[in-house]
Amino acid sequence: MDEVMTAADASSRYRSATSQPAILPSNIPLLSAFLAFSLAQFLKLFTTWYKEKRWDARRMLGSGGMPSSHSATVTALATAIGLQEGTGASTFAVALVLACVVMYDATGVRLHAGRQAE
């Protein structure tokens, strides 16, 4: 009997034979979430300088303030999953619901913290 080799079989055999450990993970949604978090935290330096006219490097490690690193992280995650797997995927639905819950909670916490500060 003749054996039929499909393109997927050849591709998986090629990848397993030539695979080397990756320096960076190839998980695009995870990378985009970490990048968005890092960028939002870095931008807090400039928003603090703009509002208070002083540089405060501690803002990069602290939570709270704008831009919201939590909102940036879940938004980037949901967007990357939507682009990679499509908006009909169940993983996109989970990421979107997570993003909505995090952003709703973040706005509620900021509102009540502002009221408490008054």
Secondary structure, DSSP 8 states (H G I E B T S, - for coil): ------HHHHHHHHHHHH----SS---HHHHHHHHHHHHHHHHHHHHHHHHHSS--GGGGTS--SSS-HHHHHHHHHHHHHHHHH-TTSHHHHHHHHHHHHHHHHHHHHHHHHHHHH-
